[in-house]
């Protein structure tokens, strides 16, 4: 037999194989005895019947069939059974034919005829030998059958064979073989034959331990323990009697001593068995009580062979809400609502085929709540199918399932966050000098999968870090001070030569003794942001120069046009001042008349009017001076509504006199901007002047509307007039240099305005079609001053 096959056998099957080996040893010893004339090898006891040669061959064939049944070779067991039945038929035919010469006489004629005591039919096995071997052969033919009645028939054959093999020893126990009758002579069997065939039948019974009375003896129930207890009680007197008779027949002692020996040994054996039985019963009762208490505290349910619930402890009541009175006698699936009929059928099949089932399923409690449980069903065999029990062990894992679900959600959110922000994470074991990097970090460094996993020192040698000394210095300083983390910027060079800028955080972990053990690194590629900041700085320098030049050129070009408006605008306050001063002169010319209160009031009012007009004239001059003055660009937080009002005062000083109605629509959310006041005022003055000139030759009403609105971090300014609008052929190239809507215009104003707006990070356009009817609606955006900047 293959050693690997033997290793896969369970303990009972292995024991059966050893039985077969023992039987083959007995048979081979007998054949050796016939070959050498050794009586001890053929009959064991001198003067006893010998094991016949063909019977020895039959024992070898039977042992081969038993081994086949034990290792799963059913065909070998059935072939052996057929061969043994054929041998029995040949033996019986030899009994029926007096002239037939048995095979034993052909092989060992002189030895067979010379054996003492002489058998009734020399050269032929006894009838009892034929019957026992035939019964054993029938049990071999029943190996592997599925029909219950065939299983019981094979079991009965093996049981009857073992019984006959045991009873056939009784004639051997008689002291005087000469007193045996012919019937007793036909029932006589060699001792080694009886042992060999009995052992084969016992092996067959072991293989059929899942059926009949063998199942009862092998079961773990109370009846099985009782059967195992009574078996030695019944066999011990027979064993003692056999030993006593062997002593008599070998002249060791007489019949009286034999009787006394039997009584004493039987009494001692019975006392020992009684003591052992009492110990076993007491221990069993203690174990049963302890088990009952443990079961009440455990979530364990027991189902009988019909699938009905027989045990429902207090722990199950607490878990599910059903009392024992409500569920005992019912099937668990009726009230637990186990997941589907297919699951229940698969569970039953697993228990039937393998003796157990385990898994994680959902149960519903009495209140309708869902509970996740880890359930294990274990089959406990009884004497019959009706006495089978299935024990179900329940473990409530609802909290574990919820925790697992929460952990999965957290991992998914973390994965989304890492992928969304394009992060790379590395885990460094400092003591083991190992780094584990995720896909994001490998992608940032531009290497393939797994190339960053390994020794830290080796990875540092392969990766080019431009500022490695600075990075290591910051890390060493943080670890020396036992700081939890450090923020740093790293410049790397990828294998393809591309330089990337990284920003990250390194988190340090220390042991209880303060030893640096582990580092978790999170990096983000900020190369594009870094480049954008550099471009923005360069653009800012260019913007500052551009703003200064454009503002100066625009202001100089506007000086001539502003002169006439300034003269007209100053004429009014100067005239008012002159009138007020003239009135004062008239009121003060009469030096002899004393001034009353009315006269004093008129003088004060005239003086106040003169003062106010002088202030007005000074304000006009200040605005013009600020507008024309050349200075460096300076982006500050400005009040937008005040800036617009000043621009309207400069761009349309005679608005009221010209019949222009100026409307303001300021949004509170767009009150403050981050810009250069002079340049933005220059844009507004240009747009207001253009609108004023566009409405000059148009029929009234002349309406100029200026509005503001906050949109996505920017302020949108709209300057809308009620003029004729912009010609379609000019709208697409309106902001190009040297394109003008005026006959005498140079076409540089709007081009300069757009460049100033774009330098501020905004954009400028003509809204088409114009809302609310005709006219032109010019719009531009500038940065909104955030709350952080306002409070800085």
Order of alpha helices (4+ residues) and beta strands (2+ residues): alpha-alpha-alpha-alpha-alpha-alpha-alpha-alpha-alpha-alpha-alpha-alpha-alpha-alpha-beta-beta-alpha-alpha-alpha-alpha-beta-beta-beta-alpha-beta-beta-alpha-beta-alpha-beta-alpha-beta-beta-beta-alpha-alpha-beta-alpha-beta-beta-alpha-beta-beta-alpha-alpha-beta-beta-alpha
